[in-house]
Amino acid sequence: TAFEGVPTGLIRSPNGFLAFNKSSGRLAFYDFRTGASRKVLQNQNTGNLSFGIYLGPATGYVFLDKDGQFLKLDLNTESLTPFPSTASENPTASDLGRGRGITILGTDANARLYILDPKNQQIWRLPVNESAIAAPEAWLKTSADFTDSLGLAVDDSIYVLYPDRVDKYTSGTRQNLSIAAVTPPFQNLAGVFTLSETLSIYLLDPANERVVVLNKQGQLEKQIISPKFRDLTDIYVDEESSILYALVGSELLQVNLK
């Protein structure tokens, strides 16, 4: 399918992909059930949105805006409404929406959100309960320099992406992660993807028209190469079905990994 405009990120739910442009705030939804894409909230001001996540089947999509406020998206009514959160009670709340990325571990009331914050050189953890998203807790237990960081992904550990490497943190402490040498070497990585249920780490390298696949020990498994990947901005991988979904420009591609 193709989206109107050029999204910068994908947010997956069981029913489809929400495509989001972080710069403009524009949204579109690709529905697995109909095979069609449509604009979302096209007559509303969404320019203040920073990040979106799919919190789980009981909650759906939730967005964080640049002021540190959480909003729930209802696709059926095409509305954004405040989502209960005590995050704004933290003095760094306004920095959350200006971080480098958000990711989630778990779903709904058992979820934990993680936000990469270069300004405060911290990774914030926000527990979720049955009624609200709690105030952020400092997760990092050691010093770190996130100035040049680009984003993060989480399984039981957190992977912080830089243009030329990935750093791994477990229980708030940096771990040794020896990444295999690849040709050409990493210089302009643009994204990292992994989940607790995936066996691999996926690195987006659009400058070299590839997705590099590593195991969780940092060893090279393969490189997926396509000239279309020069416009690659985000991916989602369903390892069980051996499918990689790639957002390239305005197109959503499906890549068979077998």
Disulfide bonds with the S-S distance in Angstrom:
none
